[in-house]
Amino acid sequence: MILAAGRGERMRPLTDDCPKPLLMAGGKPLIVWHIERLRDAGIRELVINHAHLGHQLEAALGDGSALGVSIAWSPETSALETAGGIRKALPLLGDSAFIAVNGDVYCDVDFTALQTAAKCLGASADLAHLVLVANPEHNVDGDFALEAGRVLAQGAPRLTFSGVGAYHPQLFGELAADVPAKLAPLLRLAMEAGRVSGIVHTGRWIDVGTPQRLEALDALLTRAARPTERPS
């Protein structure tokens, strides 16, 4: 599942007329980078939620066939937050563990390995497997701790949740449908029960939360796409 229902307040005015996942970086909409990486990892059945200007997302991506995937849409009248959006989409996601990715991050997470981790959730008592990253400048205090592969609500050193993870549907089973709900409280409860595993991602990860970060990402990806000049 790609989570694409956020309003993108910090991105305004760019998001006044364009949903955040369709903002361009390196010649592609942010969400397309995710779709292509998921597809290349063999994950071709996608669910995408939307709220703000969601019709633009559906118009741009359609059923996903042009990108080699199949997209099922989960529209929300108003944004339901992360957990609420996932809860609403559960009928589309099925009974097995699944991957969820924030639509407003850019990363080179190994989705093949994450898919394996999702399958392991079904064979264990764990409810979630989180990808954590070193704390960026805008979240210096971090979110969670990691000890021997277990994610803890308390402890040190602190790490930042990347917005990428695998979840078992049971994590959301007690939530009411179509009611806004945040993900962090559910994760903390599961952590207290010792039911959350995790890893640290040391590759590229950018929370594209402001126009300045979008501009920096666009410059980075544009440079990377240029052919290397050879000396004459």
C-alpha positions in Angstrom: 0.0 0.0 0.0 1.2 3.5 -0.9 -0.2 6.1 1.6 -1.1 9.1 -0.5 -3.9 10.8 1.3 -2.0 13.6 3.1 -2.8 17.2 2.5 0.8 18.3 2.4 0.4 21.5 4.4 4.1 22.1 4.7 4.4 21.9 0.9 2.0 24.7 0.3 1.5 26.5 -2.0 2.8 23.6 -4.2 0.0 21.3 -3.0 -2.8 23.8 -3.3 -3.4 22.6 -6.9 -1.5 19.3 -7.0 -1.6 16.3 -4.7 1.8 15.9 -2.9 2.6 12.4 -4.5 2.4 14.0 -8.0 5.0 16.6 -7.3 7.9 16.2 -9.6 11.5 15.2 -8.7 14.1 14.0 -11.2 11.6 14.1 -14.0 9.0 11.9 -12.3 6.2 12.2 -9.8 7.3 11.2 -6.3 4.8 8.3 -6.3 6.1 6.9 -9.5 9.6 6.3 -8.0 7.8 4.1 -5.4 5.7 2.3 -8.0 8.7 1.5 -10.2 10.8 0.2 -7.3 7.9 -2.0 -6.0 7.3 -3.3 -9.5 11.0 -4.1 -9.9 10.9 -6.0 -6.6 8.1 -8.2 -8.0 5.3 -6.4 -6.1 2.7 -5.5 -8.7 -0.6 -5.5 -6.8 -0.8 -2.1 -5.2 -3.4 -0.3 -3.1 -3.2 3.5 -3.0 -5.4 5.7 -0.8 -6.1 9.4 -1.5 -8.2 12.3 -0.3 -6.9 15.8 -1.2 -7.2 16.2 -5.0 -7.4 12.4 -5.3 -9.0 12.6 -8.7 -5.8 13.9 -10.1 -3.9 10.8 -8.8 -6.4 8.4 -10.4 -6.3 10.4 -13.6 -2.5 10.3 -13.7 -2.0 6.7 -12.8 -5.2 4.9 -13.8 -5.2 1.2 -13.2 -1.4 1.2 -13.1 -1.1 -0.9 -16.3 1.1 1.8 -18.0 3.7 1.3 -15.2 3.4 -2.5 -15.2 1.3 -2.8 -12.0 -2.3 -3.2 -10.9 -3.7 -0.4 -8.7 -6.7 -0.6 -6.5 -7.8 2.8 -5.2 -9.0 3.5 -1.7 -10.6 7.0 -1.7 -11.2 8.9 1.5 -13.7 11.7 1.8 -11.3 13.4 4.3 -7.9 12.1 5.3 -8.2 9.3 7.9 -4.5 9.5 9.1 -2.1 6.6 8.5 -3.8 3.9 10.6 -7.3 5.0 9.7 -6.4 4.9 6.0 -4.9 1.4 6.2 -8.0 0.2 8.2 -10.3 1.5 5.5 -8.2 -0.3 2.8 -8.1 -3.7 4.6 -10.8 -5.2 2.4 -8.5 -4.5 -0.6 -5.3 -5.6 1.2 -6.6 -9.1 2.2 -5.8 -11.2 5.2 -2.0 -11.5 4.8 0.7 -9.2 5.9 1.6 -6.4 3.5 4.1 -3.6 2.9 3.1 0.1 3.4 5.0 3.1 2.2 4.5 6.8 2.8 4.0 8.5 -0.5 6.0 11.5 0.6 9.4 9.9 1.1 12.1 9.0 -1.4 14.2 6.0 -0.6 16.1 3.0 -2.0 14.8 0.5 0.6 15.2 -3.1 -0.5 11.5 -4.0 -1.1 12.4 -7.6 -1.9 13.8 -8.0 1.6 10.8 -6.2 3.1 8.4 -8.5 1.3 10.2 -11.4 2.9 9.9 -9.7 6.3 6.1 -9.3 5.6 5.8 -13.0 4.9 7.6 -13.7 8.2 5.0 -11.7 10.1 2.4 -14.3 9.1 4.5 -17.1 10.6 5.2 -15.3 13.9 3.4 -13.4 16.6 4.8 -10.0 15.4 2.4 -7.4 14.1 4.8 -5.0 12.4 8.3 -4.8 10.9 9.7 -1.3 10.7 12.4 0.3 8.6 14.3 2.8 10.7 16.9 5.4 9.6 19.4 7.8 11.2 17.7 10.9 12.6 17.5 13.7 10.1 18.0 17.3 11.0 14.2 17.8 11.3 13.8 14.9 13.8 16.9 14.9 15.9 15.2 13.2 18.8 14.1 10.2 16.8 11.0 8.1 17.3 12.0 4.6 18.5 14.9 2.5 19.7 16.2 -0.8 18.2 17.7 -3.5 20.3 18.6 -7.0 18.9 16.2 -6.6 16.1 13.3 -5.5 18.3 11.8 -2.0 18.1 11.2 -0.3 21.4 9.1 2.7 22.3 11.7 3.7 24.9 15.5 3.4 24.9 18.6 4.7 23.2 20.0 5.4 20.8 16.9 6.8 19.1 16.2 6.3 15.4 13.6 7.7 13.1 10.8 5.7 11.6 11.1 5.9 7.8 7.5 5.6 6.9 8.2 2.2 5.3 7.2 -1.0 7.0 5.3 -4.3 6.9 2.2 -4.9 8.9 -0.2 -7.7 9.8 -3.9 -6.8 9.4 -4.4 -7.8 13.1 -2.6 -4.6 14.1 -5.6 -2.6 12.8 -8.4 -5.0 13.8 -9.7 -3.0 16.7 -10.1 0.2 14.8 -13.5 1.5 13.7 -13.9 1.9 9.9 -13.8 5.4 8.4 -12.5 7.0 11.7 -9.2 8.9 11.7 -6.5 7.1 13.6 -2.8 7.6 13.9 -0.3 4.7 13.5 2.2 5.5 16.3 -0.2 4.6 19.2 -0.9 1.2 17.7 2.8 0.6 17.2 3.7 1.6 20.7 1.1 -0.9 22.1 2.5 -3.6 19.9 6.1 -2.7 21.1 5.0 -3.0 24.7 3.9 -6.5 23.9 7.2 -7.3 22.2 5.6 -7.7 18.8 7.5 -5.3 16.5 10.7 -6.1 14.7 12.9 -3.8 12.7 16.0 -3.0 10.8 18.1 0.1 10.1 18.3 1.3 6.5 21.6 2.9 5.7 20.9 3.8 2.1 19.2 6.8 0.7 16.1 8.1 2.4 14.6 11.6 2.2 11.4 12.9 3.9 10.2 15.2 1.1 8.3 17.4 3.6 9.0 20.9 2.4 9.5 22.7 -0.9 13.2 23.1 -0.1 13.7 19.3 0.4 11.8 18.7 -2.8 14.1 21.1 -4.7 17.1 19.4 -3.2 15.9 16.0 -4.2 15.1 17.1 -7.7 18.6 18.5 -8.0 20.1 15.3 -6.7 18.1 13.0 -9.0 18.7 15.3 -12.0 22.5 15.2 -11.4 22.4 11.4 -11.1 20.6 11.0 -14.4 23.1 13.0 -16.4 25.6 10.9 -18.4 29.1 10.9 -17.0 31.4 13.1 -19.1 34.5 11.3 -20.4 37.7 13.3 -20.9 38.4 14.0 -24.5 
